[in-house]
Structure formats: structure tokens, C-alpha cells
Amino acid sequence: FLTHNDDFVLVVGRRTCLSTMAAPHRRNPKFHSVVAFFAIATPSVRAVRPSGSIFGTSARSNTTSQTQDTDHKLSSKYYNPHTFWRRCSAQDAVTQWVMCLGSQGGAYSLCPIEDSFDLDLVDGSHYFWRSELSFRQCMHCPAHDPVYGQNCASSIEKISQMFHLSTENEDSLLELCTNFCEGRTKGKRCSRDEPCSTASHFCDFHDVNNDFGVCQECPTDINDCYEAGFLAYESGRRDCLSCRMHCDDIGRSKLVIDDIEIPSDFMHLAIQESILAASGPIIDCSDLIRLGVDICIGARDKVCLVEANTKNIKYWDLSQKAEDSGCVALILNATYNETNSKACGFHSYDELGIPFVCISSNDGRRIRTSTIGKIASVEVNILGQACQKDSPRGSICSEKIPCSGENEFCPYDKTVVDGEYIEGWCKPCPIDGYGNPSQLSCYFDFYEGYARDSQYVVDCVKSCDAQVQFGSCKFCPDGLNALDFGVDNDADKCHFCPKYDIKYPDRLVPVFGANITCWQMQEFYESVDIDKNSQNCALAQKMNFICGCDGTGYAGANTEAKQAVLAWLPRMMAILSIFGSLFILYDTTRTAQKRCKLLNQMLSTLSIFDILGSTAYAFTTLPTPQADYLYGSEGNDKTCIAQGFFIQVGTIACFLNVSLAMYYLLTIKYGWQQARLKSKRIHFFLPPILVGLVFAFVGVPYYDNALLWCNNTARYWPEIPVIQAIVFATLIMCAICIDVRKKSRASLRYSSRRNSVTLSDMVFVQACWFTGAFYVTWIPYLAIQYMWSSGKAYDMYGFILYASISVPLQGFWNFVVYVRPRYFGRPKPTDLPISRRVSLVTLRSSMSRLSFRARRAADDVELPKQENDDILKTKQCKVDNPNGPKFDRGKDPIP
């Protein structure tokens, strides 16, 4: 060897070959890959397997090729999987196609690295399309090596007899030999039954029916197949595309730590040297898998171990980070793959300067726990390519080459140039397990577990009409339409975890689907351009607390202390409400006289439903599914539905407030008596209870996590009944207010003191207090629900906390209003012209001065205890005459 500045001159026997082939590195122009070729004296010489490296081949240490001075050693060669197969397809090619049967069946055409093929180079097991197999019964084209016969038919017949091939294997090998060795060449007539030579020629069909054509040489760039004027018919263009062979690497990898070999696979479809080897101490560089991390500190001249907990990996980007960090080799530990080491993916035809291997999760776990810092030897040996004309991957596609099949699209996920995908293989539009279109699969791969790239998404949506519409719920995203993606500048782009600090990548995020992980969400928002001010962005960032991201948290609670307050403060308010409602229920039913009063019956019924609702509110996040990762969530779907149902049942108390307002209207304005009111009792109770139960049962499919507790998450319509109740109660109270004002003015004309408090005034004030409690309870909660339905206020912590405190307090406010007249609402003696008992007698005898209608409302005023007991002694619960009062001597006519 004559060596100068990494340039090699190799002399073998009587022939000399100079090769100083340098491939500049993508980002480091100082990096050169030096390729040395062997020149064999005679074609029949068989390469002898050398020794001295892991494979017995020359080793590459610290990214620099080093050959050994033993005769007939294998040398490292520049290997570009995109075009490598052309060395075998050229008419004057030195390296010839080799047809082989796989150990598990199936025929493959091999284009080996070495000009002189030796089956020993590919014996044993190696990896091919993530499968471990070995080759057997190999043959060259009969024209070049007539060992078995003069043509394909006679050769394969002899091989079949010698090795007892099955009919299936015999037919497969014959078809392969015919296509590669006996196909027609340039200028020859061709048809579907008489194809041109595979990989070197294609059939330029001359008619629409594809009956016949003329063979032409394959273009160097298959994009020329779609150049204007090159071919006349689509059938010729599609056959021209078959000039791009579907090939994968055949080779081996080896990983040795402490003299123990760890099963591994090498990274496929990478532009690299055919032999890469390196050794060094192991360092954990798992942070490189995270977005935003480009350098592994302290990795120079070390073997970098990366733990991958997601399949959403751009391998070419990961390897570039490792090279920039100074790693001499890269080991990928796939945590989603427990035992299978054949888990490496495709490098997308991007350049790779270091050996890159993959191991199983179990092996990776052992390395991380016990061998960090120890010396690891990594070697990759590419032996050639195995190719097929028609691949199950589909036909090639790009911006110039569209997919021609019905319901097909171009995924743009295979070939990378300058960090952008430019090609793919046509795929059918995604469907689910039942054969139905799966639009969401254009955005996420649920089988492999990763998010799609933006180019993949756009073409899939356009070709497959995959515009996704989600259900109408408060926390559902807007419909996904990739054609609407895009931002004016990077500053307007949405990021799921803005700081790239995902702590729990495998957790599920319930935004776009039930099976989308944190990693998928992160990759989706990094690969597509979604405006940061959109609802989809706000919803995603609202949910990023599940992944442990540093953000606003749910409902704006970005610390555990805030989350605890959001769970416990509403719980305490609900407990207060329960005690308040229990007191009202007890006080309105403790005697027979109280139980027979319609007002007390309404208050006790209202309290019962408020107790049910407040009890459900008191659990707050406890029944929420544990998988939602809210503070204190320990439930499941069933407990969540149960809580939502009883919260909705509790809103019956809200509707009963309308009945209460109607009671005051009929009593104060229209002067209905107790008997007449009781005859219409069913109209006060049945409508609110019926409406509340209907909405509670209708909402069962929509009960889900509503941040504070489980509730109906549908948009808008669950709040409509409550809004209507507020409107009706407001209108009723306005009517009462106008009527009381008129009567108050009229009564003042005959009053000796203008500061006197009339009975109707006190009843009206009590009605206003009950209605005010109704407003305080529901208006803040309705406001936050409306904003959530509009896609706003997801992180307004202060307002959300206020709303969550107010809505469970209805029973407490009702209690305050109920006891108010006893302790806060008693008029002073100076406010009345005479004592209360005298004023009542005066009111009864002054029918011409004060309407009897107002006196019917005296039942609503809580008198002082002594006075109230005196009156109760003379009251009768039952009124015989429903059309008017029936006065008995010595008895109070006001029930």
C-alpha cells in the first residue's frame, strides 16, 4: 500500500487499480469516505474470507477505513443503495446478477459488492427487509456462467432435480431468471407477455391497449419518464418507472461488549461505506431522541447508546446528531421492542458516516444498567443488494410521478434530500379493521405508533379526501384539514410541548383519538404547521400536562398546589351546600302543618335534588378516569358517567327555581289562594323534574372528563335548559316587581306613615333573595361552559376556580335566604305603625285599602318564633272552599 493523506493505491498481482473516491460529508466537508476497489486477475478467482475483524473483514475504526495487508481481503467500498443495483444492470457490467432462493422460500436477485461473487460471502444468516435468512441454490445468468445449462429453463430444471425444489420455488426462480437474463433489449419488440430485460430496459408501449411496444434503455433518472415528449402513453411511463428497482441491503452487523456478542441489526438504506467498524466506551445519549437536543455532551470518540421510546424517529436526523456529537458508533435501543433485535428502520437514502445498529429493549436495558463506560465494538458489513421489480411497497412516486392507482396517494416518507422527503412508494388510502376509510390514519400511524410527516399528510388528505370531523364537544378539536395548515412565520407555529420536555412519552392524549401517545402529539405538531392561536393548538397545550410538559396545566393549574385547590375547594363548598339543603329539608318537613304548605313542599323537593347534585360535585376529580391524570383522579369510565348523571339530576333544583318564582307570581300578583295553588301542584313539580331527567339520560353518551369533574361535554345544548330557566325566572320576577311597585304606591296613599313596611314588600324581598341565589349559583358556571364551547378560557385559572366554587353552593345560598327573615329580615317596631299582630288584623279588615292578593303572600314571611307559634295554633291546613277564603271565628284566615 502506498498511503498519502488517506488516498490509497492498491496493487494486486499484474493489474493496478487507482481509486481515491471521496464522498463529502453532509455537514462536515473535512470528512471523506475513501473507497478502495479490488481488481481480480481472473474472473474465476474466488475471494477468500479474511480474518482479523469481527466478521473476518477489514475493520473501520473511528470512522476511518483501514485495510489490512493480507492477500485477498475484502475492502470497504462506497455504497449508495439508491443506485448501487445499476452496476449489475448495465450491459457491460463486470458484476453480474445472481439469482438465489431464500432459505424460507422466494427468489431474489442479488447484486453483490464484490465483482467476483462467492456464495461464501452471503452464507449463514444476515438481515434483509428486517428478516433473518440465508440463501441457497444460487446461479448466474446462463449466458455468463452456463454451469447448469445454456438457458434459464434448462438450468433451473437441472437445479430442481439436484436440490429437489418445490414447484413453487422452481417457478419463482424461473421467472426471475427469465426477467433478468433473457429479457428483450433496445429496439426489440415487447409486450406484457414478452417483457424487456429487467432493470436495464423498459417497454415503450405504442398503443392505448398495451398490446405491443419497443424496448428502450432505462433513463438514468426515472423522473425523465414523466418529461414532456419522452413517452406517449401512461402505460409506457409506468413500465419506465420499473427501471427503479426495489432493493434492500443484505449484510450483517455485530455488537460485542466484554467479549459477549449482542444480537443486533444494521440501519438499512443508508449511503455509507460497505464496511464500517468502530470501538469505544459506551455513553448514554438518549437525550438525542428529544426534539430540541442536538448534541450529546461528552460523546466524542465514544459509542453512543440511545433509548428510543417511540417509533416516531427520523433515523437520518438521529445519526446526524450522533455524528455532530463526535460519536464513533450509534446503538439504538428500541424500548417498544422487547426481544426482537431486527427492529432497525430505513435511513431514507441519507448519508451515514458511523456504524449504526439496533438492539432489543431487553438487551438495551442490560447495557444501560451494567455496561455504561465499558468498551463496545460495533461493525456493519454490507454485502450487496437483493432486488425485485415489483415490490409490495408499491411503485415509486414523487411530485413529478403521481400515483396512478385508484384510491392511492404518495406518502413522501422514503427518500431524503437536504432534510426533506422527496419520494415515496404509492400506498392505498388508509382503512380501519372493518374496511372503512380511516381519515385519521392520514395524520397518525396507529399500527407503528408515530405521527405522519407534513408532506405525507397533505398528499393523503388530498388524494383520499381525508378531512377529519370530530364530535361536537367542549374539548373536541376543530376538524383536521391538512390543506388549511400553514403559518406565515415560525414564530406563529404551535408546539405541543414548547420546551420539548416530555416526561411520559407513552401516555395517551385524548385529543385526536383514543390511541395517540405524547410522542405522536409532539411529532405531529412539529411536522405540520398549525397556528398557535387556533383552537386545536389551545386544546393540545391544555392536555400536555398529561405528558409532564411544563405549561399552563389543566384549567390553568400549572402546579400541584393549584390543582389541589381546584379539587378541594369546590368539594368543601359542595359539603356546605349539602348541610344547607339538609337543614331546609328538615325544617320544612318537621311538622304536619309545615309539610302541608305548598311552598315548603317546593323547598323540600328543591333541597332533595340539590343534595344529589352537591354530593356528585363533592367528589370533584375522584370519579374521573385515572388515565386522564388529573389531580386525585381514581375512577374509570363508569364512575365518570355516574358522576355526570347525578350532576345533571341535580340541575332539577335549578328548574324548580322557576316553579318557585311562578308560585310567588301567582300569589302576589294574581292572588291565588293555597287551595287553588295546591290544585295545580302537579304543574309546579312535574315539568322541572321531567325536563331534568330527560336531559340527564340523553347526556349519558356525552359524560366525560370536564376538567373539574365529569359532566356533559357536548357543546352548547346542555346549558340551554339552564339558560331558559334563568330567562323565565327573570321575566317572572320583573312582572312581580312591577306589580309590587304599583301596589306599594297605592297603599302608601292610605298609610299614616310613609316609612312603613307592607307585607307584600317583605314577600317580594324574600322572592328576590331566592332568585338572587339562583343567579349567583349558575351565571358564572354558564359563562365558563360557553367559553369552553367556543374554544376559549382553557387556562383562566381564577375564573374557572370561581365558577367551580359557585355552582355547588346553591343549597348553601338557599339556606341563607331561608333563615334570613328570622335573623336579618325582621322589621323594627318603629317601622310599623302598630305591632305586627295589630297590622295583620288591620290588613284583614281593610279589604278596600289593600288588595287581598297581597295578603295571600303572608305565608312566605317567616315571623319571629313566638309570633309564628301563636299563629300556627289557629291555622287549618285544609281549606274546603277552593274558590275563596272560608273564615271561622277565632281562626286566622291566612294559612
Order of alpha helices (4+ residues) and beta strands (2+ residues): beta-beta-beta-beta-beta-beta-alpha-beta-beta-beta-beta-beta-alpha-alpha-beta-beta-beta-alpha-beta-beta-beta-beta-beta-beta-alpha-beta-beta-beta-alpha-beta-beta-beta-beta-beta-beta-beta-beta-alpha-alpha-alpha-alpha-alpha-alpha-alpha-alpha-alpha-alpha-beta-beta-alpha-alpha-alpha-alpha-alpha-alpha-alpha
